[in-house]
Amino acid sequence: MGRKWWLALCAAIVGALVVTSLGAADENPIERSEYGHLSGGLTHLFAAGGGVGGGSLPKSTCTSTGDPTANVRLNCDSDTSPDNETPITTDPTNPNHLLAGSNDYFITPKGSGIQERVPTGFFTSFDGGHTWTDGQIPMGNGGSGGNGDPSPAFDAKFGTAHMAQLSAAVGQGSPNAGHIDVSVSTSFDGGLTWKPPTTVDIGQASIGPSANGVFLDKEWLVADNYPSSPHFGRLYLSWDRIEMNKGAFVRSPVDFAYSDDAGKSWSRPIDISGSNPTFCTANQGSPVPAGACDESFFSYGAVEPSGDLVVGFMNQQHSAAWEVPNEFEDQIMTVTSHDGGVTWSNPVHVADMEDGGLESITFSDYPANVDGRATQTGFQFRTG
């Protein structure tokens, strides 16, 4: 139960940090020296009494330039608008065309604390990283108060750029995050201007200390950019579906959907994390089916030149690998689709992560090399 409690707490913290509401706020600047590295310190600020909320979101872009071999600062808007979670991707038709995303925090003081608004930031370069345009993706779904967890992708068939993100609303100062959706925005000019996001899946009710609901989290977007693939141009999106009961973790399968029209419409979401009775043995309650791998998270997809799609994810249910005192070590699993995401294999065990419980967080990726070989990469943060 300790591991489940930790995952529930992390989900609640992420929800509290990423989602915001749009209310009135002062616009006085915040000194960076007063709050340190704001992105990294937000958890502590909110634990100390900071609030969520904020004023109207400014609509602006800016440009930064420099030598990419000596590092270029991409976020040129303001020192009070820090960024974190910054994935980057390359246009498969033009290696000098780059697109990155971020959680783009707009922070203002409010009484003795702070308030924040968090759109999805974008950073676009057409010259290999020498020059960058910095801006924000439009907020989604009308009532959205904040976005987060950006995932960029290019679609070579349609010549489009895309940014997957979470889209959510929260009452000002409330610990409950509600209506957390997964959505995808599209750009038809390479990532300089963006259409409002299209909703792929909708969270249910709210997440908080006394709430029941479904919290959608950690989506990841990839495109089939191989012209010889039978699914050339298809966008694939996977994400965590975390189900909660009065703030406590219940289950978290990996969900999935795809689009064949450059993100205008999406297939009905399905659960792809499957079952494996040998490696998914520590289920909460009575698993249906036996060995359901429904305590999974951090999914990442990759398309192989053949058109096969591989999605990897972390799972915490391999009890045979748990060690005292570092119990609840995670495992890495993968599922594969040979028909463009319509049907899926059951999950295959890749590796157990040593000391992958409370003491460390493991992140994994599953790129496909140019020779068609699917390669597992990953890293761990450890303390102690």
TORLUM-985187 format. One record per residue: residue in one letter; x, y, z of N, C-alpha, C in turn. Coordinates in steps of 0.001 Angstrom, whole numbers. Example, Ala and Ser with C-alpha at 12.3 -4.5 7.8 and 13.67 -1.06 7.14 Angstrom:
! TORLUM-985187
   rest       npx       npy       npz      capx      capy      capz       cpx       cpy       cpz
      A     13190     -5690      7800     12300     -4500      7800     13200     -3300      7800
      S     12850     -2250      7080     13670     -1060      7140     12900        30      7870
! end
This chain:
! TORLUM-985187
   rest       npx       npy       npz      capx      capy      capz       cpx       cpy       cpz
      M       817     -1208         0         0         0         0       851      1259         0
      G      2109      1156       523      2957      2337       562      3212      2888      -821
      R      3481      2007     -1778      3757      2442     -3140      2518      3069     -3776
      K      1355      2472     -3523       124      3018     -4083      -160      4395     -3501
      W        85      4545     -2210      -123      5845     -1582       800      6885     -2178
      W      2057      6505     -2457      3013      7447     -3024      2591      7881     -4411
      L      2117      6930     -5235      1675      7282     -6574       477      8211     -6523
      A      -449      7960     -5596     -1611      8837     -5461     -1185     10238     -5052
      L      -223     10323     -4138       245     11631     -3697       913     12374     -4833
      C      1743     11666     -5617      2399     12309     -6755      1382     12826     -7753
      A       360     12013     -8024      -674     12433     -8975     -1367     13687     -8471
      A     -1674     13722     -7164     -2350     14886     -6608     -1462     16117     -6674
      I      -158     15949     -6405       765     17077     -6466       885     17593     -7882
      V      1045     16673     -8853      1148     17091    -10246       -93     17850    -10660
      G     -1262     17331    -10272     -2491     18021    -10612     -2534     19410    -10006
      A     -2089     19545     -8759     -2128     20845     -8101     -1157     21827     -8731
      L       -30     21327     -9248       965     22213     -9815       651     22610    -11237
      V       130     21679    -12020        -7     21926    -13441     -1273     22683    -13777
      V     -2376     22416    -13075     -3636     23024    -13468     -3888     24284    -12681
      T     -4593     25238    -13300     -4847     26531    -12701     -6229     27001    -13053
      S     -6679     28089    -12435     -7910     28745    -12853     -7603     30159    -13280
      L     -8504     30773    -14040     -8286     32099    -14574     -9090     33111    -13761
      G     -8443     33751    -12797     -9086     34760    -11976     -8226     35998    -11935
      A     -8611     36977    -11162     -7846     38209    -11083     -6605     38003    -10244
      A     -5513     38708    -10596     -4282     38615     -9829     -3450     39856    -10074
      D     -2571     40177     -9124     -1625     41260     -9315      -561     40815    -10301
      E        57     41775    -10970      1033     41453    -11998      2424     41955    -11633
      N      2696     42131    -10326      4019     42568     -9915      5041     41486    -10194
      P      6207     41850    -10687      7214     40827    -10996      7758     40186     -9735
      I      8222     38960     -9876      8830     38223     -8772     10329     38161     -8994
      E     11093     38492     -7977     12539     38389     -8084     12942     36922     -8047
      R     13765     36519     -9034     14219     35133     -9072     14990     34770     -7814
      S     15767     35724     -7268     16555     35419     -6083     15674     35107     -4886
      E     14445     35628     -4868     13559     35402     -3729     13047     33976     -3698
      Y     12771     33400     -4868     12167     32087     -4926     13104     31018     -5473
      G     14334     31389     -5822     15264     30400     -6352     14839     29938     -7727
      H     15092     28688     -8037     14676     28112     -9309     13188     27780     -9205
      L     12360     28625     -9791     10927     28552     -9528     10316     27231     -9962
      S     10717     26724    -11135     10110     25479    -11599     10376     24360    -10618
      G     11620     24237    -10177     11956     23173     -9260     11427     23379     -7866
      G     11112     24629     -7516     10682     24901     -6158      9195     25035     -5973
      L      8414     24812     -7023      6975     25043     -6907      6316     24127     -5885
      T      6762     22883     -5811      6178     21966     -4838      6313     22525     -3427
      H      7492     23041     -3107      7724     23570     -1764      6915     24845     -1533
      L      6787     25670     -2577      6026     26905     -2426      4559     26623     -2140
      F      4002     25664     -2861      2601     25351     -2633      2403     24660     -1288
      A      3344     23826      -890      3244     23174       414      3290     24203      1539
      A      3958     25333      1253      4071     26383      2260      2910     27364      2223
      G      1924     27117      1361       734     27956      1362       484     28721        89
      G      1279     28528      -960      1016     29183     -2234      -280     28688     -2841
      G      -890     29500     -3695     -2177     29156     -4276     -2100     28977     -5772
      V     -3190     28464     -6346     -3312     28381     -7790     -4330     29406     -8240
      G     -4243     29810     -9476     -5123     30825    -10011     -4331     31734    -10908
      G     -4740     32970    -11081     -3972     33902    -11879     -4861     34766    -12726
      G     -4245     35756    -13368     -4969     36668    -14228     -5020     36170    -15656
      S     -5470     37062    -16556     -5559     36674    -17957     -4179     36371    -18509
      L     -4127     35388    -19391     -2861     34930    -19926     -2397     35860    -21038
      P     -1202     36437    -20936      -731     37303    -22010      -463     36491    -23276
      K      -811     37085    -24421      -567     36432    -25707       626     37119    -26352
      S      1760     36465    -26336      2968     37081    -26850      3938     36012    -27303
      T      4792     36396    -28213      5900     35548    -28628      7167     36385    -28583
      C      8288     35707    -28505      9568     36394    -28536     10573     35501    -29247
      T     11719     36045    -29544     12735     35313    -30303     14063     35385    -29581
      S     14763     34271    -29529     16101     34233    -28962     17061     33682    -30006
      T     18301     34126    -29951     19326     33676    -30892     20608     33384    -30133
      G     21466     32599    -30761     22756     32290    -30158     23427     31144    -30865
      D     24506     30669    -30284     25277     29564    -30824     24827     28281    -30139
      P     24174     27358    -30857     23677     26147    -30200     24768     25264    -29632
      T     26006     25412    -30114     27091     24616    -29531     27496     25141    -28164
      A     27058     26355    -27848     27376     26949    -26550     26135     27142    -25698
      N     25030     26535    -26100     23737     26617    -25424     23022     27937    -25742
      V     21746     27826    -26064     20885     28969    -26329     19720     28909    -25356
      R     19437     30021    -24702     18271     30062    -23820     17020     30210    -24679
      L     16139     29210    -24618     14955     29206    -25464     13858     30103    -24921
      N     13613     30074    -23617     12503     30856    -23037     12972     32293    -22831
      C     12496     33169    -23701     12960     34558    -23691     11887     35508    -23202
      D     10766     34985    -22652      9660     35861    -22310      9907     36643    -21024
      S     10257     35963    -19912     10374     36652    -18628     11015     35732    -17607
      D     11739     36338    -16661     12291     35551    -15561     11202     35044    -14630
      T     10008     35645    -14677      8901     35175    -13850      8024     34192    -14607
      S      8523     33705    -15733      7818     32679    -16507      8753     31502    -16750
      P      9098     30761    -15696     10011     29627    -15863      9322     28483    -16603
      D     10130     27570    -17084      9633     26427    -17844     10247     25150    -17299
      N      9487     24042    -17388     10068     22725    -17125      9381     21701    -18012
      E      9833     20443    -17936      9351     19357    -18783      9430     19776    -20255
      T     10632     19731    -20807     10911     20319    -22126     11348     19261    -23144
      P     10426     18440    -23656     10785     17489    -24707     11020     18221    -26030
      I     11803     17598    -26906     12125     18205    -28195     12089     17135    -29273
      T     11724     17535    -30489     11695     16595    -31610     12184     17298    -32870
      T     12545     16495    -33892     13086     16997    -35143     12156     16635    -36291
      D     11970     17557    -37210     11178     17311    -38409     11864     16236    -39244
      P     11201     15113    -39528     11861     14038    -40292     12198     14443    -41725
      T     11613     15514    -42225     11907     15970    -43584     12920     17103    -43624
      N     13311     17635    -42450     14231     18766    -42387     14908     18780    -41025
      P     16148     18301    -40937     16804     18198    -39625     17072     19535    -38954
      N     16949     20655    -39677     17132     21970    -39064     15847     22519    -38451
      H     14756     21793    -38629     13459     22234    -38116     13192     21511    -36799
      L     13175     22250    -35701     13072     21685    -34362     11836     22236    -33652
      L     11252     21399    -32808     10093     21809    -32014     10223     21251    -30607
      A     10086     22130    -29631     10120     21730    -28219      8867     22264    -27530
      G      8554     21688    -26381      7421     22140    -25574      7826     22314    -24128
      S      6940     22895    -23323      7242     23078    -21905      5962     23315    -21126
      N      6030     23109    -19807      5067     23703    -18887      5542     25142    -18670
      D      4792     26106    -19163      5233     27501    -19184      4529     28257    -18055
      Y      5211     28374    -16925      4605     28964    -15737      4581     30492    -15808
      F      3400     31075    -15632      3265     32512    -15445      2920     32736    -13985
      I      3846     33308    -13233      3743     33366    -11776      3646     34811    -11321
      T      2716     35085    -10416      2549     36411     -9828      2381     36267     -8326
      P      2825     37271     -7555      2603     37220     -6102      1145     37477     -5772
      K       670     36854     -4719      -700     37038     -4251      -681     36997     -2736
      G      -744     38175     -2104      -642     38224      -653       707     37696      -191
      S       676     36702       694      1919     36125      1201      2396     34954       365
      G      1628     34598      -679      2015     33465     -1516      2125     33854     -2973
      I      1896     32887     -3846      1960     33132     -5272       752     32493     -5944
      Q       463     32940     -7166      -508     32299     -8018       164     31995     -9355
      E      -350     30982    -10033       275     30595    -11293      -777     30280    -12340
      R      -416     30511    -13594     -1143     30033    -14764      -154     29233    -15579
      V      -576     28121    -16142       375     27222    -16801      -132     26815    -18185
      P       101     27636    -19193      -152     27159    -20553       960     26216    -20994
      T       762     25578    -22132      1842     24813    -22760      2674     25766    -23602
      G      3955     25812    -23336      4849     26641    -24135      5374     25875    -25341
      F      5698     26612    -26417      6346     25996    -27570      7605     26782    -27935
      F      8562     26082    -28498      9814     26672    -28962     10104     26078    -30341
      T     10212     26926    -31342     10350     26473    -32718     11588     27085    -33354
      S     12359     26255    -34042     13551     26726    -34744     13561     26154    -36162
      F     13949     26984    -37132     14066     26545    -38519     15519     26539    -39003
      D     16459     26848    -38102     17865     26937    -38520     18774     26100    -37636
      G     18283     24945    -37196     19120     24029    -36439     19395     24462    -35019
      G     18591     25362    -34474     18743     25751    -33085     19440     27062    -32847
      H     19802     27799    -33914     20419     29116    -33727     19378     30152    -33297
      T     18196     30083    -33872     17140     31053    -33593     15874     30312    -33175
      W     15233     30799    -32113     14044     30146    -31578     12913     31144    -31408
      T     11700     30732    -31714     10500     31487    -31396      9827     30832    -30197
      D      9541     31632    -29181      8958     31168    -27918      7543     31717    -27814
      G      6552     30840    -27580      5167     31279    -27425      4357     30279    -26636
      Q      3051     30419    -26655      2165     29549    -25873      1078     28944    -26767
      I       769     27670    -26516      -339     26987    -27181     -1650     27534    -26620
      P     -2688     27725    -27434     -3971     28190    -26885     -4495     27234    -25815
      M     -5108     27826    -24790     -5779     27015    -23773     -6956     26284    -24413
      G     -7308     25122    -23872     -8317     24303    -24523     -9619     24187    -23763
      N    -10652     23802    -24464    -11937     23380    -23901    -12666     24461    -23122
      G    -12437     25708    -23456    -13210     26795    -22856    -12907     27029    -21396
      G    -13210     26058    -20529    -13025     26240    -19102    -11651     25862    -18612
      S    -10731     25542    -19518     -9410     25110    -19097     -8685     26216    -18360
      G     -8079     25876    -17240     -7283     26832    -16511     -5804     26566    -16623
      G     -5405     25450    -17217     -3988     25160    -17311     -3727     23948    -18162
      N     -2568     23935    -18771     -2124     22806    -19587      -842     22248    -18995
      G      -341     21176    -19572       905     20618    -19072      1276     19324    -19757
      D      2433     18785    -19373      2966     17537    -19924      3032     17590    -21448
      P      3770     18534    -22038      3799     18655    -23494      4512     17486    -24161
      S      4064     17146    -25363      4709     16109    -26165      4618     16518    -27633
      P      5732     16967    -28250      5706     17446    -29630      5932     16324    -30639
      A      5415     16527    -31853      5629     15572    -32942      5406     16277    -34271
      F      6116     15818    -35309      5884     16249    -36685      5211     15117    -37450
      D      4339     15476    -38378      3703     14503    -39260      4168     14783    -40684
      A      5013     13894    -41225      5612     14122    -42540      4593     14041    -43663
      K      3566     13240    -43513      2573     13087    -44579      1788     14373    -44799
      F      1369     15029    -43722       528     16216    -43821      1325     17517    -43688
      G      2619     17429    -43346      3430     18624    -43169      3024     19448    -41969
      T      2526     18806    -40943      2013     19498    -39766      2911     19267    -38552
      A      2797     20191    -37596      3425     20030    -36287      2311     19872    -35257
      H      2595     19091    -34211      1560     18792    -33215      2154     18878    -31812
      M      1288     19242    -30859      1683     19247    -29452       569     18611    -28629
      A       844     17449    -28050       -90     16837    -27110       107     17475    -25743
      Q      -966     17503    -24954      -900     18161    -23655     -2085     17735    -22800
      L     -1964     17989    -21505     -3105     17908    -20610     -3821     19251    -20615
      S     -5110     19223    -20361     -5903     20449    -20301     -6875     20297    -19144
      A     -6820     21235    -18201     -7584     21027    -16969     -8075     22332    -16392
      A     -8996     22218    -15458     -9519     23365    -14717     -9481     23041    -13242
      V     -9319     24070    -12420     -9337     23896    -10967     -9906     25146    -10337
      G    -10671     24986     -9271    -11173     26154     -8555    -10031     26899     -7890
      Q    -10112     28219     -7882     -9017     29010     -7331     -8769     28642     -5876
      G     -7524     28261     -5586     -7154     27864     -4252     -7611     26482     -3857
      S     -8204     25730     -4794     -8761     24420     -4461     -7721     23327     -4592
      P     -7744     22305     -3722     -6844     21169     -3880     -7360     20154     -4877
      N     -8581     20334     -5372     -9173     19386     -6317     -8945     19830     -7751
      A     -8452     18934     -8579     -8278     19188    -10003     -9373     18460    -10752
      G    -10130     19167    -11583    -11268     18553    -12249    -11179     18635    -13752
      H    -11914     17737    -14426    -12061     17771    -15877    -10702     17811    -16552
      I     -9844     16888    -16208     -8496     16837    -16770     -8544     16041    -18069
      D     -8334     16718    -19197     -8449     16107    -20510     -7077     15887    -21121
      V     -7024     14987    -22100     -5867     14838    -22975     -6240     15448    -24320
      S     -5390     16319    -24854     -5716     17014    -26089     -4474     17170    -26958
      V     -4688     17513    -28234     -3602     17708    -29195     -3879     18967    -29998
      S     -2894     19871    -30051     -2963     21071    -30880     -2173     20854    -32162
      T     -2579     21548    -33220     -1952     21387    -34533     -1492     22738    -35071
      S      -332     22739    -35721       202     23917    -36398       399     23584    -37868
      F       -40     24507    -38744       105     24317    -40179      1229     25161    -40765
      D      1983     25862    -39910      3106     26665    -40399      4407     26285    -39702
      G      4509     25028    -39331      5765     24531    -38765      5939     24759    -37288
      G      4937     25299    -36605      5049     25496    -35168      5136     26945    -34735
      L      4733     27885    -35609      4738     29298    -35239      3385     29752    -34709
      T      2311     29248    -35282       958     29533    -34793       229     28218    -34616
      W      -734     28207    -33683     -1352     26944    -33286     -2864     27060    -33221
      K     -3549     26002    -33637     -4989     25906    -33508     -5351     25503    -32080
      P     -6549     25850    -31633     -6988     25367    -30314     -6944     23841    -30268
      P     -6672     23270    -29126     -6498     21817    -29037     -7773     21036    -29284
      T     -7607     19852    -29864     -8690     18898    -30041     -8649     17895    -28893
      T     -9768     17687    -28221     -9825     16770    -27084     -9820     15330    -27564
      V     -8945     14513    -26985     -8850     13091    -27300     -9587     12252    -26265
      D     -9438     12598    -24984    -10134     11891    -23914    -10409     12866    -22786
      I    -11487     12611    -22043    -11939     13515    -20991    -11883     12803    -19651
      G    -11227     13435    -18670    -11230     12909    -17323    -12603     13051    -16703
      Q    -12842     12291    -15669    -14161     12251    -15042    -14082     12800    -13628
      A    -15078     13616    -13279    -15204     14179    -11938    -13943     14946    -11579
      S    -13443     14795    -10368    -12296     15573     -9919    -11373     14702     -9093
      I    -10153     15200     -8939     -9136     14485     -8157     -8760     15356     -6976
      G     -8786     14807     -5791     -8419     15570     -4613     -8563     14729     -3363
      P     -8348     15319     -2196     -8354     14557      -945     -9648     13815      -664
      S    -10787     14326     -1179    -12062     13678      -864    -12859     13345     -2112
      A    -12196     13275     -3258    -12912     13146     -4518    -12723     11764     -5142
      N    -13687     11389     -5955    -13576     10217     -6808    -13408     10699     -8243
      G    -12714      9947     -9041    -12592     10389    -10419    -11506      9668    -11168
      V    -11281     10127    -12406    -10269      9582    -13295     -9339     10714    -13683
      F     -8067     10549    -13367     -7050     11561    -13627     -6209     11100    -14802
      L     -6246     11821    -15926     -5445     11496    -17098     -4098     12208    -16978
      D     -3025     11493    -17281     -1697     12031    -16992      -683     11475    -17981
      K       421     12211    -18149      1629     11768    -18845      1351     11166    -20223
      E       739     11993    -21087       503     11542    -22455      1793     11647    -23281
      W      1869     10832    -24337      3034     10881    -25237      2565     10659    -26669
      L      3057     11516    -27579      2609     11542    -28971      3737     11155    -29904
      V      3454     10264    -30861      4402      9919    -31914      3650      9833    -33236
      A      4395      9925    -34338      3801      9844    -35669      4501      8769    -36478
      D      3748      8120    -37370      4324      7190    -38332      4799      8009    -39525
      N      6096      8231    -39617      6682      9060    -40664      7457      8260    -41701
      Y      7121      6975    -41835      7768      6117    -42826      6854      5974    -44040
      P      7216      6532    -45210      6335      6475    -46395      5964      5064    -46825
      S      6818      4088    -46532      6520      2708    -46930      5588      2005    -45956
      S      5286      2620    -44821      4417      2005    -43824      2967      2043    -44292
      P      2198      1002    -44016       771      1028    -44374       -24      2066    -43586
      H       586      2639    -42546      -117      3621    -41714       614      4968    -41728
      F      1303      5255    -42832      2038      6501    -42978      1137      7700    -42669
      G      1605      8577    -41784       865      9767    -41413       -22      9614    -40193
      R      -146      8416    -39648     -1006      8206    -38488      -330      8734    -37217
      L     -1070      9463    -36415      -609      9934    -35115     -1050      8952    -34041
      Y      -153      8665    -33092      -441      7743    -32000      -257      8466    -30666
      L     -1213      8292    -29773     -1158      8947    -28474     -1452      7932    -27373
      S      -589      7873    -26369      -819      7027    -25189      -739      7890    -23940
      W     -1415      7459    -22867     -1416      8226    -21626     -1823      7326    -20459
      D     -1581      7810    -19236     -1990      7111    -18020     -3434      7454    -17697
      R     -4184      6446    -17255     -5554      6664    -16786     -5586      6257    -15309
      I     -5419      7237    -14426     -5305      6977    -12995     -6674      7123    -12347
      E     -7191      6026    -11822     -8510      6033    -11182     -8333      6165     -9673
      M     -9118      7067     -9096     -8983      7402     -7687    -10304      7187     -6955
      N    -10210      6899     -5662    -11378      6760     -4794    -11106      7521     -3504
      K    -11763      8665     -3357    -11564      9533     -2195    -10096      9889     -2015
      G     -9456     10190     -3121     -8066     10598     -3094     -7078      9461     -3055
      A     -7539      8206     -2958     -6646      7051     -2890     -6551      6379     -4255
      F     -5379      5879     -4577     -5134      5212     -5848     -5898      3894     -5942
      V     -6517      3632     -7112     -7216      2378     -7366     -6515      1573     -8448
      R     -6355      2147     -9650     -5676      1462    -10760     -5243      2493    -11775
      S     -4288      2098    -12651     -3786      3036    -13657     -3351      2284    -14913
      P     -4293      1866    -15751     -3922      1280    -17035     -3394      2348    -17995
      V     -2761      1900    -19088     -2315      2788    -20155     -3391      2818    -21234
      D     -3843      4016    -21608     -4842      4175    -22656     -4195      4672    -23941
      F     -4949      4569    -25052     -4350      4815    -26371     -5424      5237    -27369
      A     -5053      6112    -28320     -5923      6487    -29438     -5033      6884    -30613
      Y     -5618      6930    -31826     -4855      7333    -33012     -5697      8238    -33902
      S     -4996      8967    -34785     -5648      9882    -35718     -5067      9698    -37104
      D     -5934      9703    -38137     -5499      9587    -39534     -5697     10880    -40318
      D     -6100     11972    -39656     -6370     13213    -40369     -5661     14407    -39728
      A     -4401     14193    -39369     -3561     15256    -38807     -4147     15824    -37520
      G     -4753     14952    -36715     -5205     15350    -35397     -6571     15988    -35339
      K     -7325     16019    -36449     -8664     16609    -36414     -9637     15734    -35638
      S     -9532     14421    -35791    -10407     13480    -35079     -9572     12308    -34606
      W    -10083     11621    -33574     -9321     10557    -32934    -10200      9333    -32717
      S     -9568      8160    -32715    -10279      6920    -32436    -10736      6891    -30978
      R    -11651      5995    -30685    -12122      5831    -29310    -10977      5273    -28451
      P    -10694      5870    -27289     -9607      5384    -26441     -9822      3940    -25994
      I     -8727      3179    -25957     -8754      1804    -25477     -7620      1594    -24482
      D     -7752       563    -23656     -6722       156    -22700     -5775      -796    -23413
      I     -4465      -483    -23398     -3497     -1335    -24095     -2496     -1998    -23159
      S     -2600     -1771    -21839     -1592     -2335    -20934     -1797     -3821    -20676
      G     -2957     -4375    -21008     -3154     -5819    -21063     -2918     -6553    -19763
      S     -2520     -7836    -19901     -2298     -8666    -18718     -1118     -9592    -18945
      N      -468     -9938    -17862       644    -10881    -17868       686    -11537    -16486
      P        68    -12718    -16315       -28    -13342    -14992      1325    -13664    -14359
      T      2384    -13760    -15177      3699    -14081    -14627      4360    -12867    -14004
      F      4176    -11716    -14599      4902    -10528    -14150      4008     -9462    -13519
      C      2697     -9547    -13678      1792     -8596    -13023       993     -9369    -11976
      T      1620     -9578    -10838      1069    -10465     -9813       499     -9721     -8620
      A       908     -8486     -8394       499     -7750     -7189      -606     -6769     -7539
      N     -1792     -7299     -7785     -2931     -6441     -8139     -3694     -6026     -6892
      Q     -4276     -4836     -6960     -5157     -4395     -5882     -6543     -4979     -6118
      G     -7088     -5667     -5118     -8391     -6287     -5270     -8307     -7513     -6161
      S     -9432     -7874     -6780     -9480     -9042     -7654     -9239     -8611     -9088
      P     -8079     -8955     -9661     -7781     -8519    -11024     -8682     -9202    -12045
      V     -9152     -8430    -13008     -9953     -8956    -14108     -9408     -8363    -15391
      P     -8751     -9154    -16265     -8501    -10582    -16076     -7348    -10838    -15112
      A     -7066    -12122    -14868     -5961    -12480    -13980     -4662    -11903    -14541
      G     -3879    -11294    -13666     -2603    -10725    -14095     -2726     -9404    -14811
      A     -3833     -8690    -14642     -4007     -7397    -15304     -2877     -6447    -14917
      C     -2237     -5858    -15910     -1128     -4921    -15661     -1701     -3510    -15568
      D     -2475     -3279    -14531     -3241     -2048    -14423     -2720     -1122    -13334
      E     -1437     -1250    -13024      -753      -271    -12193       475       174    -12966
      S       212       828    -14115      1237      1201    -15087      1204      2703    -15329
      F      2333      3244    -15794      2427      4680    -15969      3662      5007    -16806
      F      3807      6295    -17190      4927      6778    -18002      5071      5981    -19296
      S      4055      6009    -20146      4134      5288    -21418      4806      6147    -22488
      Y      5565      5474    -23368      6243      6126    -24482      6131      5223    -25702
      G      5770      5793    -26842      5615      5008    -28055      6723      5268    -29057
      A      6914      4314    -29957      7852      4465    -31064      7344      3648    -32240
      V      7511      4195    -33447      7096      3525    -34668      8332      2971    -35368
      E      8250      1717    -35779      9334      1094    -36513      9115      1279    -38014
      P     10169      1167    -38824     10026      1375    -40270      8978       479    -40922
      S      8717      -680    -40344      7703     -1587    -40886      6285     -1074    -40653
      G      6152       -78    -39789      4832       395    -39384      4374      -186    -38068
      D      5112     -1162    -37525      4778     -1686    -36199      4935      -585    -35154
      L      4070      -620    -34163      4085       366    -33098      4408      -323    -31780
      V      5393       200    -31066      5793      -333    -29771      5557       740    -28712
      V      4878       382    -27643      4666      1297    -26516      5255       647    -25272
      G      6147      1341    -24643      6737       866    -23391      6185      1651    -22222
      F      6203      1048    -21047      5710      1731    -19857      6324      1098    -18609
      M      6228      1835    -17523      6636      1325    -16223      5448       650    -15560
      N      5741      -382    -14751      4701     -1106    -14024      5250     -1476    -12658
      Q      4382     -1506    -11645      4838     -1729    -10272      4298     -3023     -9672
      Q      3991     -4025    -10495      3276     -5198     -9995      4080     -6495    -10004
      H      5390     -6444    -10280      6194     -7665    -10300      6706     -7946     -8893
      S      5891     -8571     -8073      6221     -8742     -6661      7439     -9636     -6447
      A      7720    -10553     -7385      8879    -11436     -7229     10192    -10670     -7259
      A     10187     -9467     -7809     11415     -8684     -7909     11587     -7721     -6741
      W     10595     -7638     -5859     10690     -6700     -4755     11706     -7193     -3735
      E     12479     -6268     -3182     13508     -6589     -2204     13317     -5731      -960
      V     13591     -6296       178     13560     -5567      1436     14925     -4914      1627
      P     15023     -3635      2025     13896     -2756      2384     13362     -1952      1200
      N     13954     -2085        14     13535     -1276     -1128     12436     -1993     -1901
      E     11274     -2123     -1293     10190     -2852     -1929      9525     -2017     -3016
      F      8696     -2686     -3792      7922     -2056     -4858      8796     -1561     -6005
      E      9898     -2272     -6296     10678     -1911     -7466      9815     -2012     -8729
      D     10024     -1078     -9639      9265     -1072    -10882      9863     -2051    -11887
      Q      9063     -2367    -12912      9548     -3117    -14044      9201     -2346    -15318
      I      9951     -2621    -16381      9681     -2038    -17692      9002     -3098    -18548
      M      7902     -2715    -19208      7161     -3630    -20070      6895     -2958    -21406
      T      6653     -3757    -22448      6295     -3223    -23752      5120     -4000    -24328
      V      4316     -3295    -25113      3252     -3912    -25901      3455     -3502    -27354
      T      3009     -4348    -28283      3247     -4119    -29708      1957     -4270    -30500
      S      1799     -3387    -31487       687     -3486    -32432      1238     -3605    -33840
      H       725     -4591    -34601      1142     -4791    -35989       126     -4258    -36986
      D      -958     -3659    -36499     -2016     -3201    -37389     -2421     -1754    -37108
      G     -1432      -941    -36754     -1698       475    -36591     -2443       851    -35332
      G     -2353        31    -34304     -2966       357    -33028     -4363      -169    -32837
      V     -4829     -1031    -33760     -6168     -1600    -33630     -6178     -2725    -32602
      T     -5211     -3638    -32687     -5075     -4724    -31714     -3668     -4714    -31155
      W     -3521     -5312    -29965     -2257     -5222    -29238     -1869     -6572    -28646
      S      -564     -6787    -28541       -52     -7940    -27801      -240     -7707    -26315
      N      -156     -8777    -25535       -59     -8612    -24097      1326     -8093    -23748
      P      1494     -7469    -22605      2783     -6859    -22283      3891     -7889    -22083
      V      5073     -7523    -22555      6282     -8332    -22419      7184     -7681    -21374
      H      7695     -8483    -20470      8622     -7987    -19448      9978     -7708    -20097
      V     10514     -6500    -19862     11823     -6129    -20401     12897     -6209    -19337
      A     12672     -5551    -18206     13688     -5531    -17147     13057     -5070    -15848
      D     13631     -5518    -14725     13269     -4994    -13412     14215     -3855    -13079
      M     13675     -2834    -12439     14479     -1669    -12084     14926     -1786    -10633
      E     16208     -1829    -10419     16758     -1984     -9083     16469      -746     -8238
      D     15940      -977     -7032     15620       105     -6097     14719      1140     -6755
      G     13767       692     -7550     12895      1604     -8273     11626      1913     -7533
      G     11705      2091     -6217     10519      2401     -5437     10549      3823     -4937
      L     10320      4007     -3651     10256      5345     -3093     11575      6084     -3233
      E     12682      5352     -3307     13990      5993     -3300     14395      6540     -4659
      S     13687      6178     -5726     14097      6647     -7043     12896      6711     -7958
      I     13020      7511     -8975     12019      7572    -10030     12719      7219    -11326
      T     12178      6275    -12058     12788      5797    -13283     12001      6297    -14480
      F     12695      6844    -15467     12063      7268    -16697     12629      6438    -17839
      S     11780      6086    -18796     12196      5198    -19874     11718      5735    -21209
      D     12408      5351    -22266     12028      5728    -23612     12277      4539    -24517
      Y     11615      4518    -25671     11698      3377    -26552     11860      3836    -27997
      P     13008      4423    -28343     13187      4886    -29716     13405      3726    -30669
      A     13088      3945    -31941     13386      2965    -32977     14556      3488    -33789
      N     15631      2737    -33851     16797      3153    -34603     16527      3103    -36101
      V     17409      3755    -36862     17198      3827    -38316     17287      2451    -38969
      D     17918      1487    -38316     18005       147    -38890     16807      -720    -38497
      G     15838      -111    -37824     14615      -841    -37489     14656     -1569    -36177
      R     15747     -1466    -35445     15856     -2170    -34174     15273     -1320    -33049
      A     14304     -1861    -32333     13727     -1159    -31192     14700     -1238    -30021
      T     15037       -96    -29443     16079       -24    -28422     15514       537    -27137
      Q     15771      -147    -26035     15355       319    -24711     16435      1211    -24129
      T     16050      2419    -23710     16958      3287    -22982     16253      3763    -21733
      G     17030      4227    -20758     16407      4732    -19546     17459      5207    -18572
      F     17003      5808    -17483     17911      6248    -16448     17170      6312    -15132
      Q     17928      6379    -14035     17353      6467    -12707     17974      7614    -11940
      F     17161      8278    -11101     17664      9193    -10093     17683      8442     -8763
      R     18794      8532     -8049     18889      7842     -6766     19408      8789     -5699
      T     18965      8567     -4477     19460      9325     -3346     19837      8353     -2241
      G     20648      8837     -1296     20995      7986      -181     22404      7449      -290
! end
